[in-house]
Amino acid sequence: MFSTPMSELRPAVSASSSMEAGRQRQGRLWSNMKEVCELLHLPAISTLNAEELLFQHVQFKTGQRIHTIGQSFDTLYIVNSGFLKTVLIDEFGNEQVLSFPMKGDLLGVDGIHSRHYTSEAVALSDCDLILLPFKKLTALSRAHLELENMLYGVMSRELVREQAMIGMLGALSAEARVARFLVSLSERFAQMGYSSKLFNLRMTRHEIGSYLGLTLETVSRTLSAFNEIGMISVDQRTIGIKDAEALRSLRRLPPSRTRGKSVQARLRATARAEPATAELPAEPLLAAY
């Protein structure tokens, strides 16, 4: 995953050309409704033959746009694998990162109201997305009220996540924002079956800063401070979580002159702790930075 300048991003592709390319790359390109529900963490729909209803997969390369601002809305997307960012772009070309979707997240909801996407989605790694044609979904929802209620539930879940983010930005210090961000990533990786203690940042520090309302320098300085006092380990984009509870409860960092004492106290506490339990496999790391 690399930081790709906007000028180097590949142009947005139509659904038809994406699907044609996808057929050449992968044998299994369809998911039934049961699999879609499992990916979204929803119960199976009892009134629908979930095995016969199929939704197509589309592959996107790192840096490729999934949809652009102002593009006509016709499709929702579910992330089956990979990592993305959604952004707003002002008239000067400046990006404001809105989210970092990953497996099980729904994209494109912002296009429902005006029938045009109001944000841009960009792949931060090679991605596999499932297409949910909106007309197909609305037709099914009219016939199956259970499906309609479930779709509302997924959209509400995305809204709740955004509201929690807004609340965090308004209430927490810069250090606490970075700490909560790391905890959130840790929990998401655990949900996907990877280690919650060792993972790779798929976004740049600049993108993290944009998302958290911080400068790149503040993000880098805070990560270095967390590393210094033993809450995390940092090796370029590889993050090791050493004290998740301390990150979760952090309000502000101690002054730099007292951090040495904090490190010594943390090391003594670690030496007294019980041996750690076995962890899930680490999320595959990228070689390049």
C-alpha positions as CSV (number, residue, x, y, z in Angstrom):
1,M,0.0,0.0,0.0
2,F,1.5,3.2,-1.1
3,S,0.6,6.9,-1.0
4,T,-0.5,7.5,-4.6
5,P,-0.7,11.1,-5.9
6,M,-4.1,12.0,-7.3
7,S,-2.5,12.7,-10.7
8,E,-1.2,9.1,-10.8
9,L,-4.4,7.4,-10.0
10,R,-5.9,5.3,-12.7
11,P,-9.1,6.6,-14.2
12,A,-12.4,5.4,-12.9
13,V,-13.6,2.4,-14.8
14,S,-17.1,1.3,-15.7
15,A,-18.7,-1.6,-14.0
16,S,-18.8,-3.6,-17.3
17,S,-15.1,-3.1,-18.1
18,S,-14.2,-4.0,-14.4
19,M,-16.2,-7.2,-14.5
20,E,-14.7,-8.2,-17.8
21,A,-11.2,-7.8,-16.4
22,G,-12.3,-9.6,-13.2
23,R,-13.4,-12.7,-15.2
24,Q,-9.8,-13.0,-16.6
25,R,-8.2,-12.9,-13.1
26,Q,-10.3,-15.0,-10.8
27,G,-12.4,-18.1,-11.2
28,R,-15.0,-17.5,-8.4
29,L,-16.6,-14.1,-9.1
30,W,-20.0,-14.4,-7.6
31,S,-21.4,-14.5,-4.1
32,N,-24.9,-15.5,-3.2
33,M,-27.2,-13.6,-0.8
34,K,-26.3,-15.9,2.2
35,E,-22.6,-15.1,1.7
36,V,-23.3,-11.4,1.4
37,C,-25.3,-11.5,4.6
38,E,-22.4,-13.3,6.4
39,L,-19.9,-10.7,5.1
40,L,-22.1,-7.9,6.5
41,H,-22.6,-9.8,9.8
42,L,-26.4,-10.1,9.1
43,P,-28.7,-13.0,9.7
44,A,-29.9,-15.0,6.8
45,I,-33.1,-13.9,5.1
46,S,-35.7,-16.6,5.6
47,T,-38.1,-15.3,2.9
48,L,-35.5,-15.3,0.1
49,N,-33.8,-18.1,-1.8
50,A,-30.3,-16.9,-0.9
51,E,-28.6,-19.6,-2.9
52,E,-30.0,-18.5,-6.3
53,L,-29.5,-14.8,-6.0
54,L,-26.0,-13.9,-7.1
55,F,-23.9,-10.7,-6.9
56,Q,-20.7,-10.2,-8.9
57,H,-17.2,-9.5,-7.7
58,V,-15.0,-6.8,-9.2
59,Q,-11.2,-6.4,-8.6
60,F,-9.5,-3.0,-8.3
61,K,-5.7,-2.4,-8.2
62,T,-3.9,-0.2,-5.6
63,G,-4.6,3.5,-6.4
64,Q,-7.6,2.9,-8.6
65,R,-10.8,4.8,-8.0
66,I,-13.9,2.8,-7.3
67,H,-16.2,5.8,-7.8
68,T,-15.6,9.5,-8.1
69,I,-17.4,12.6,-6.8
70,G,-20.3,13.5,-9.0
71,Q,-20.4,10.2,-10.8
72,S,-24.0,8.8,-11.3
73,F,-25.0,6.5,-8.5
74,D,-26.3,3.0,-9.4
75,T,-24.3,0.6,-7.2
76,L,-23.4,-0.1,-3.6
77,Y,-20.2,-2.0,-2.9
78,I,-19.2,-4.4,-0.1
79,V,-15.5,-4.8,0.6
80,N,-14.7,-8.5,0.4
81,S,-11.0,-8.0,0.8
82,G,-8.5,-5.2,0.7
83,F,-8.3,-1.7,2.1
84,L,-9.7,1.6,0.8
85,K,-10.2,5.2,1.7
86,T,-13.1,7.5,1.1
87,V,-12.4,11.2,0.6
88,L,-13.8,14.6,-0.1
89,I,-11.8,16.8,-2.5
90,D,-12.1,20.6,-2.5
91,E,-11.7,23.0,-5.5
92,F,-8.0,23.2,-4.8
93,G,-7.5,19.4,-4.9
94,N,-7.1,19.0,-1.2
95,E,-8.3,15.7,0.3
96,Q,-10.2,15.2,3.5
97,V,-10.2,11.5,4.4
98,L,-13.7,10.3,5.6
99,S,-13.1,6.7,6.3
100,F,-10.9,3.6,5.8
101,P,-13.2,0.9,4.6
102,M,-12.1,-2.7,5.0
103,K,-13.7,-6.2,4.9
104,G,-17.4,-6.2,5.6
105,D,-17.9,-2.5,5.1
106,L,-20.5,-0.9,2.7
107,L,-19.5,1.8,0.2
108,G,-21.6,4.2,-1.8
109,V,-24.4,5.0,0.6
110,D,-23.7,8.7,0.1
111,G,-25.0,8.5,-3.5
112,I,-28.6,7.4,-2.6
113,H,-30.0,10.9,-1.8
114,S,-28.9,12.8,-4.9
115,R,-28.3,9.8,-7.2
116,H,-24.7,11.0,-7.5
117,Y,-21.7,10.0,-5.3
118,T,-20.6,12.8,-3.0
119,S,-17.3,11.3,-2.0
120,E,-14.5,9.4,-3.8
121,A,-13.4,5.9,-2.9
122,V,-9.8,4.8,-3.7
123,A,-8.1,1.5,-3.2
124,L,-5.2,1.5,-0.8
125,S,-4.4,-2.1,-1.7
126,D,-5.6,-4.5,-4.3
127,C,-9.3,-5.0,-3.5
128,D,-12.1,-7.4,-4.2
129,L,-15.5,-5.7,-4.0
130,I,-19.0,-7.2,-4.4
131,L,-21.4,-5.1,-6.5
132,L,-24.9,-4.5,-5.2
133,P,-26.9,-2.9,-8.0
134,F,-29.3,-0.5,-6.2
135,K,-32.3,-1.0,-8.5
136,K,-32.0,-4.8,-7.9
137,L,-31.8,-4.2,-4.2
138,T,-34.9,-1.9,-4.1
139,A,-36.9,-4.4,-6.2
140,L,-36.0,-7.2,-3.9
141,S,-36.7,-5.1,-0.8
142,R,-40.3,-4.4,-2.0
143,A,-40.9,-8.1,-2.2
144,H,-39.0,-9.0,1.0
145,L,-39.5,-6.6,3.8
146,E,-36.9,-8.5,5.9
147,L,-34.2,-7.5,3.4
148,E,-35.3,-3.8,3.5
149,N,-35.0,-3.7,7.3
150,M,-31.6,-5.3,7.1
151,L,-30.3,-2.8,4.6
152,Y,-31.5,0.0,6.8
153,G,-29.7,-1.6,9.7
154,V,-26.4,-1.8,7.8
155,M,-26.7,1.9,6.7
156,S,-27.5,2.9,10.3
157,R,-24.4,1.0,11.5
158,E,-22.2,3.1,9.1
159,L,-23.9,6.3,10.4
160,V,-23.3,5.4,14.0
161,R,-19.6,4.7,13.2
162,E,-19.3,8.2,11.6
163,Q,-21.0,9.9,14.5
164,A,-18.6,8.2,17.0
165,M,-15.7,9.5,14.9
166,I,-17.1,13.1,15.0
167,G,-17.6,12.8,18.7
168,M,-14.0,11.6,19.2
169,L,-12.6,14.5,17.1
170,G,-14.4,17.0,19.2
171,A,-13.7,15.6,22.6
172,L,-10.2,14.1,22.6
173,S,-6.6,15.3,22.6
174,A,-4.4,14.7,19.6
175,E,-2.6,11.8,21.4
176,A,-5.9,10.2,22.4
177,R,-7.2,10.4,18.8
178,V,-4.2,8.5,17.5
179,A,-4.5,6.0,20.4
180,R,-8.2,5.3,19.7
181,F,-7.5,5.0,16.0
182,L,-4.9,2.2,16.7
183,V,-7.3,0.4,19.1
184,S,-10.0,0.6,16.4
185,L,-7.7,-0.9,13.8
186,S,-6.6,-3.6,16.2
187,E,-10.2,-4.6,16.9
188,R,-11.1,-4.6,13.2
189,F,-8.1,-6.9,12.3
190,A,-9.2,-9.2,15.1
191,Q,-12.7,-9.4,13.6
192,M,-11.1,-10.4,10.2
193,G,-9.2,-13.2,11.8
194,Y,-5.8,-11.6,12.1
195,S,-3.7,-10.7,15.1
196,S,-4.8,-7.7,17.1
197,K,-1.3,-7.2,18.3
198,L,0.7,-6.9,15.1
199,F,-0.5,-5.3,11.8
200,N,0.5,-3.1,9.0
201,L,-0.9,0.4,8.5
202,R,-2.4,0.4,5.0
203,M,-2.6,4.2,5.0
204,T,0.1,6.9,5.2
205,R,0.6,9.1,8.2
206,H,-0.7,12.0,6.2
207,E,-3.9,10.1,5.5
208,I,-4.2,9.2,9.2
209,G,-3.8,12.9,10.1
210,S,-6.4,13.9,7.5
211,Y,-8.8,11.4,9.0
212,L,-8.1,12.5,12.6
213,G,-7.9,16.2,12.0
214,L,-4.2,16.3,12.8
215,T,-1.0,17.2,10.9
216,L,1.4,14.5,9.6
217,E,4.0,15.8,12.1
218,T,1.6,15.3,15.0
219,V,0.8,11.8,14.0
220,S,4.4,10.9,13.5
221,R,5.5,12.5,16.8
222,T,2.7,10.7,18.7
223,L,3.5,7.3,17.3
224,S,7.1,7.9,18.3
225,A,6.1,8.8,21.8
226,F,3.9,5.7,22.1
227,N,6.8,3.7,21.0
228,E,9.1,5.4,23.5
229,I,6.9,4.7,26.5
230,G,6.2,1.1,25.5
231,M,2.6,1.2,24.4
232,I,3.4,0.2,20.9
233,S,6.3,-0.8,18.7
234,V,6.8,1.0,15.4
235,D,8.8,-0.3,12.4
236,Q,7.9,1.9,9.4
237,R,4.2,0.9,8.8
238,T,4.3,-2.2,11.0
239,I,2.6,-1.6,14.4
240,G,2.8,-3.8,17.4
241,I,0.2,-3.2,20.1
242,K,1.9,-3.8,23.5
243,D,-0.7,-2.2,25.9
244,A,-4.2,-1.9,24.3
245,E,-5.8,-0.9,27.6
246,A,-3.4,2.0,28.1
247,L,-4.1,3.2,24.5
248,R,-7.9,2.8,25.1
249,S,-7.9,4.9,28.3
250,L,-5.2,7.5,27.3
251,R,-6.2,11.1,27.7
252,R,-2.8,12.8,27.3
253,L,0.8,11.8,27.1
254,P,3.0,12.5,30.1
255,P,5.6,15.3,29.6
256,S,8.7,14.1,27.8
257,R,10.9,14.6,30.8
258,T,8.9,12.0,32.8
259,R,8.5,9.4,30.0
260,G,11.7,7.5,31.1
261,K,10.1,6.7,34.4
262,S,6.9,5.6,32.7
263,V,9.0,3.2,30.5
264,Q,10.8,1.7,33.5
265,A,7.5,1.2,35.4
266,R,5.9,-0.4,32.3
267,L,8.9,-2.8,31.9
268,R,8.6,-3.9,35.5
269,A,4.9,-4.5,35.2
270,T,5.5,-6.5,32.0
271,A,8.1,-8.7,33.8
272,R,5.6,-9.5,36.5
273,A,2.8,-10.3,34.0
274,E,1.7,-13.8,33.1
275,P,2.9,-15.2,29.8
276,A,0.8,-14.0,26.8
277,T,-1.7,-16.3,25.3
278,A,-1.3,-17.4,21.7
279,E,-2.2,-14.9,19.1
280,L,-3.9,-15.2,15.7
281,P,-1.7,-15.0,12.6
282,A,-0.5,-11.5,11.9
283,E,-2.1,-9.7,9.0
284,P,0.1,-10.1,5.9
285,L,2.6,-7.2,5.9
286,L,3.7,-5.2,2.9
287,A,7.4,-5.3,2.1
288,A,7.6,-1.8,0.7
289,Y,7.2,1.5,2.5
